[in-house]
Amino acid sequence: MPRDPHFPGSRRRPRAPALAMLSLALAFWLKDERGHAADPQPYEVTIAPTGDAALDAAAQASSTLLSLHDTAPVGPFALIGRARNDVGRMQTALNSFGYYDGRVAITIADHPLDDPALVDLLDRIPPETSVPVKVTLTTGPEFHLRSITLPPGTPAAAREALQLQPGDPARAADVLAAGERMQTALLNAGHALARVGEPQAYLIPDARALDVSFPVEAGPRVDLGRIAITGERRLNESYIRRRLLLQPGQVFDPAAIAKARQDLAAVPALGAVRITPGTALDADGRLPMTVDVSERPLHAVNLSAAFSTDEGGSVGASWTHRNLWGNAEMLTLGAAASQLGGTAARQPGYNAYTTLVLPDWLQRGQSLTFNLLAVREYLDAYDRTAAIIGATLARRLTEELTVSGGLQFEKAYIEQEGIGRNYTLLQAPLGVTWDSTHDPFNPVSGVRANVLVTPTYSMATGAGRDASFVIVQASASTYLDVGNWLLGTEGRSILALRGFVGAINGAAVFDVPPDQRFYAGGGGSIRGFRYQSVGPKFPSGNPTGGNSVDFGSIEFRQRFGTSWGAAVFVDAGQVGTNGVPFSGNLAVGAGVGVRYYTAIGPIRADVAVPLTRERGGDDFGLYIGIGQAF
């Protein structure tokens, strides 16, 4: 409603609508005003502080004298017009902060804008001389809310969300925010068709107050009706419905709808998901919904590469079918060449693998994964040629918690210190994983933790002995956003901590196949030390491996600008032969790194040196890859 500028002071309650209160007109503040003249008049603007930092910022944001200062030079006449325009803009700012008796005064060269001689004065000033433009905002008394009116029958959820009281400052932002809170509260309470309109305000000048009323149309609380699925081509509609977290008959809940959209969008076969409520209730008084999906390309090819001075280079490629039989089954075929150079590798190796994932197998949130791996590697610790086949059933209990169990069969020929043996292994790994980080490549908060218990039966040929043993491993990492705590710079200064312990129970070290023993050293554990070099050694200097291990890391990561970052870190750990972690000779490494952040994760380059040197060890290690070290 338009504002009436004439308020009879003698009347007890004149109710004139206050346009300035609830039409903040931020867009009006930013409206372009371009003036040009043959001889631009230089000027410098000074806005006197009011003592209210938020008001000062709003005044500066509304000023075209400031925003157009560099981009749109003007002559004397247009400069006066620009200043007059700013008077109205800044008056709106004053009103929006509850200062309805406030005034805006602008002078140019110490002359008021209504001075008839101002144009001639400016014309006489040399073109290269800058004139001072001074802006003064006089706030006057702050107006307050006198009454706040909601329609009869407004639900309690909206009234509780109002959070305005008579006597509160009459600030437009607060009143508008209250309307938004009520709208959100009504939607969250199941009022799917609720509408909170633009509040109406009435100015009472003699009381220095505002009366505010909110038009609220809550509508009924509704349940979800029919859910239509659109956009699917190769993906089965039945799978989408089984995966979807929404069902007809549920109470309308925006948070549940957002969670369902996010969960469905996590299906690798889908590129985008949009869930749209209907605009009217159906014949049963329910709200129909539409789930529109778009599918990603059926096939994907991925390339990978990494390098470290100890393990050498590796290059790999994989091909993935994202929807094999219509239920988002994912088949991946991959191969990589590894140990391309490096101080811990004696000649190049390879691996080839196949993975088949059946998502939501038998029930939602449960996946069945089949793996087939062939590997050939030549390391200081041992040489191995192996084929491994396995299946894992994983059950997601919550968003963070997953449990898993499986069976794995390995057939391997392993040579260590010139002695080769054939091994046949049957394993039953059982795992529990907690992950609240939400980013596999660059976590900035949360915790990752995993416990893996692997009962193993090993059959060996030659002089080797059959053995039964249990491998127990536990790892955890956490990410502390210290920059956000101290400086309010979220996600830019991260303190990352990692720990790992493991033990093998039930067999002596040399009864455990070499590839099942624990080793440490390298980019995945203690940087600065050669891969697998930490721990007990043969007389030749090659690592024997152990039946216990522990290592930990502390790393500080600092991001600079948009794309660059740096890290400093210390790693420490040990490998023992008595089956008890925290035994053995402690190895400590430290280093620095650089990060380049991309859409797929940070590209990492770390350089580390051993602080506790060992004979024959590397002087330093360089590690290059994609993603953080942990």
C-alpha positions, 0 to 999 in steps of 0.5 A, spaced: 500 500 500 502 506 498 505 510 504 501 517 506 506 522 508 501 526 512 500 523 519 495 527 523 499 527 530 493 529 534 489 522 532 490 516 537 491 511 531 492 513 524 493 507 520 497 509 514 501 504 511 508 504 511 511 502 504 518 503 507 518 498 512 516 492 508 518 494 501 526 494 502 527 495 495 534 492 495 533 491 488 531 499 487 538 500 491 541 497 486 538 500 480 543 502 475 543 510 474 548 512 468 550 519 467 555 522 462 557 529 460 562 531 455 567 534 461 566 529 467 566 532 474 571 528 479 569 527 486 570 523 492 565 521 497 565 520 504 559 517 508 559 519 516 559 513 520 552 512 524 554 508 529 550 502 526 555 498 522 549 494 519 546 501 517 553 504 514 554 498 510 546 498 507 547 506 506 554 504 502 551 499 498 545 503 496 549 509 494 550 510 486 555 515 488 559 510 490 557 504 485 558 508 479 564 512 481 569 509 477 565 506 471 560 512 469 563 519 470 558 524 470 558 532 469 556 537 474 549 537 473 548 529 472 552 529 479 547 533 482 542 528 480 546 522 482 546 525 489 539 527 489 537 520 487 542 517 493 538 521 498 531 517 496 535 510 496 539 512 503 532 514 506 529 507 504 535 504 508 534 508 514 527 506 514 528 499 513 532 499 519 526 502 523 529 510 523 523 513 520 524 520 523 531 519 520 534 524 515 539 524 509 543 530 508 548 530 502 553 536 500 557 537 494 563 542 495 560 544 502 553 546 498 547 543 499 543 540 493 538 545 493 543 551 492 541 554 486 548 556 485 551 549 485 551 548 478 555 554 476 559 553 482 561 546 479 562 549 472 567 554 474 571 548 478 577 546 473 575 539 470 581 536 473 579 538 481 576 533 485 570 536 489 568 533 496 561 529 496 559 529 504 553 524 506 550 525 513 545 520 515 541 522 522 538 516 524 533 520 529 529 515 534 528 508 533 521 506 531 519 499 535 513 494 533 507 496 537 502 490 535 503 484 531 497 481 528 496 474 525 489 471 522 485 467 527 486 459 527 493 460 525 497 454 527 501 454 533 507 452 528 507 458 525 506 462 531 512 459 535 516 461 528 514 468 528 519 470 534 517 477 534 514 481 540 511 488 541 517 493 543 522 489 538 525 494 533 521 495 527 526 493 522 524 490 515 529 485 515 527 482 522 519 482 519 521 479 513 525 474 516 519 472 521 514 471 515 519 466 512 520 462 518 512 462 518 512 459 511 518 454 513 514 452 519 508 451 516 511 447 510 515 443 515 508 441 519 505 438 513 501 444 510 504 443 503 499 449 500 501 454 506 502 461 504 504 467 508 503 473 504 507 480 504 506 483 511 502 489 511 505 495 516 502 501 519 506 507 521 504 511 527 508 517 527 506 520 534 507 513 537 514 512 534 511 505 532 509 500 527 503 495 527 504 489 523 499 484 520 501 477 516 496 474 511 497 467 513 493 461 509 495 455 512 491 450 509 490 443 511 496 438 513 496 433 508 499 426 506 503 424 500 498 422 494 500 418 488 508 419 486 509 419 478 516 417 476 518 420 469 525 421 465 527 414 466 529 410 460 534 404 461 533 404 469 527 400 471 521 404 474 521 398 480 528 399 482 527 407 483 521 406 487 524 401 491 530 406 492 525 412 493 525 414 501 518 417 499 511 413 499 504 415 498 501 416 505 507 419 508 506 426 511 508 432 507 515 433 510 520 438 506 526 435 509 524 428 508 523 430 500 530 433 500 533 427 503 530 422 498 532 427 493 539 427 495 539 419 496 536 417 489 541 422 486 547 418 489 545 412 485 551 412 480 546 411 474 543 417 475 545 424 473 540 429 476 533 428 480 528 433 481 522 432 486 516 436 485 510 437 489 503 438 486 500 445 486 493 442 488 490 436 492 487 430 489 480 427 490 482 424 496 485 430 499 492 428 498 498 431 495 501 428 488 508 428 487 513 427 481 520 424 481 523 426 475 530 423 473 535 424 468 540 418 467 548 418 466 551 416 460 551 408 460 558 407 460 564 411 463 572 410 462 576 413 467 584 414 467 588 414 473 596 415 474 600 416 480 608 417 482 612 416 488 619 415 488 619 408 492 613 405 489 615 408 482 609 410 477 603 407 475 598 408 470 591 405 469 584 405 466 577 402 467 571 401 463 564 401 467 557 399 465 553 403 470 546 399 469 547 392 467 541 389 467 536 395 469 537 395 476 543 400 477 548 394 477 555 396 476 560 392 472 567 395 472 573 392 468 580 395 469 587 394 469 594 398 471 601 397 470 605 399 476 612 399 479 614 403 474 621 405 477 622 406 484 626 404 489 622 399 492 620 395 486 625 391 482 621 391 475 614 393 473 608 389 475 601 389 473 594 388 476 587 387 472 580 386 476 573 386 475 568 388 480 560 387 479 556 391 484 548 389 485 546 395 489 540 394 494 540 387 493 534 383 496 533 390 500 534 397 500 541 399 503 544 393 502 549 391 496 552 385 494 559 386 491 563 381 487 571 382 485 576 378 481 583 380 481 589 378 478 596 381 480 603 381 479 608 385 483 616 385 484 617 388 491 623 388 496 619 384 501 617 379 496 615 377 489 607 375 488 603 372 482 596 371 485 589 371 483 583 373 488 576 372 488 571 374 493 564 377 495 562 382 500 555 383 503 554 390 505 549 393 509 548 400 511 545 401 517 545 409 518 547 415 513 554 414 517 554 406 519 555 400 515 557 393 516 560 388 512 561 381 511 564 376 505 568 371 503 575 371 499 579 366 496 586 367 494 591 363 490 598 365 490 605 364 488 610 368 493 617 368 493 621 371 499 629 371 499 629 366 494 624 361 497 618 360 493 611 357 495 604 356 493 599 359 498 592 357 498 588 362 502 580 362 505 578 368 508 572 371 511 573 379 512 568 382 517 568 390 517 564 396 521 565 402 518 563 409 520 564 415 515 561 422 517 566 426 512 561 426 506 567 427 501 572 421 499 577 426 496 578 432 500 574 431 507 574 438 511 570 435 517 567 429 520 570 422 522 572 416 518 573 409 522 574 402 520 574 395 524 576 389 520 577 382 523 579 377 518 579 370 520 584 366 515 586 359 513 592 358 509 595 352 506 602 352 504 606 348 500 614 346 500 617 347 507 611 352 509 606 350 514 598 350 514 596 356 519 589 359 522 590 366 524 586 372 525 588 379 522 585 385 526 585 392 523 583 398 526 583 405 523 581 412 524 581 419 522 578 426 523 578 433 520 578 439 525 576 445 521 581 450 526 580 456 521 573 456 522 573 456 529 578 461 530 577 466 524 571 464 521 574 461 514 570 455 513 573 449 510 580 452 509 585 451 515 584 443 516 588 439 522 587 432 519 589 426 524 590 419 523 591 412 526 592 405 525 593 399 529 593 392 527 595 385 529 595 378 527 593 372 532 594 365 532 600 364 528 608 366 528 610 371 523 613 366 518 607 362 518 603 367 515 604 368 508 608 374 506 603 378 503 598 378 509 604 380 514 604 387 516 609 392 513 609 400 514 613 406 510 611 409 504 605 414 502 600 410 505 603 410 512 610 413 514 612 418 508 619 419 507 621 411 508 621 407 502 615 402 501 614 397 506 621 398 509 619 400 516 620 394 521 624 387 522 629 385 516 633 379 513 640 379 513 640 382 506 636 388 508 629 386 505 623 387 510 621 381 513 614 384 515 611 383 522 605 381 526 603 387 529 603 395 526 601 401 528 602 408 525 599 415 525 599 422 522 598 429 524 597 434 518 595 441 517 592 443 510 591 450 508 588 453 502 590 459 498 585 463 494 581 458 489 585 453 487 592 452 491 593 449 498 599 447 502 600 442 507 605 440 513 605 433 516 609 428 521 608 421 520 610 416 525 609 408 526 613 401 527 612 394 525 613 388 531 614 381 531 610 379 538 603 380 535 602 386 540 602 393 537 606 399 539 612 395 539 618 395 535 623 401 533 619 407 532 620 411 525 618 418 524 618 422 517 616 429 516 615 433 510 611 439 506 606 438 500 602 442 495 595 442 493 592 444 486 584 443 487 580 441 482 573 439 481 574 431 482 579 433 488 586 436 490 592 434 486 597 432 491 604 432 491 608 431 498 615 431 499 618 427 506 624 426 509 626 420 514 627 423 521 630 417 524 634 414 519 636 407 517 641 404 513 640 403 506 634 407 506 631 413 502 634 420 503 627 423 501 620 421 498 616 424 493 608 422 492 604 425 487 596 423 486 589 425 486 586 426 493 589 428 500 593 423 503 588 420 508 
